[in-house]
Amino acid sequence: MSDHERKGNTVPQQAWSDKRERQYEHVKESAEDRGEREGRAKEIAARTVNKNRAQSGESDQASPVSTDDVSPQHRGGKRSHSGAQGRTKAQLYEDAKRQGVEGRSSMSKAELQRAVDD
């Protein structure tokens, strides 16, 4: 049992190593320090850790968006969802795929945006 578990906290993913647990806690605390709600901070931390795991080959499954993109640390909000252009077409496509949007492969970025946000 890790120190994290002994303190009464639950580990977000059992597959995560101690290094990834520490990274999760660090990213979560940083997000909370920036004023993010606890739930949003947990989401940011989990996404960051999972993307890093995918890029380093630690995860069993990984989307092309996770493995082909720059690391979250390097990107640092350059493409935040609230930025000037929002999510990339690849990100919108993956969201549409998860939502089961029909005809997504022939959609433009704007069409994918509308389909995902509806």
Buried (B, 14 or more C-beta within 10 A) or exposed (E): EEEBEEEEEEBBBEEBEEEBBBBBBEBBEBBBEEEBEEEEBBBBBBEBBBBBBBBEEBBEEBBEBBEEBEEBEEEEEEBEEEEEEBBEBBBBBBBBEEEEBEEBEEBEBEBBBEBBEE
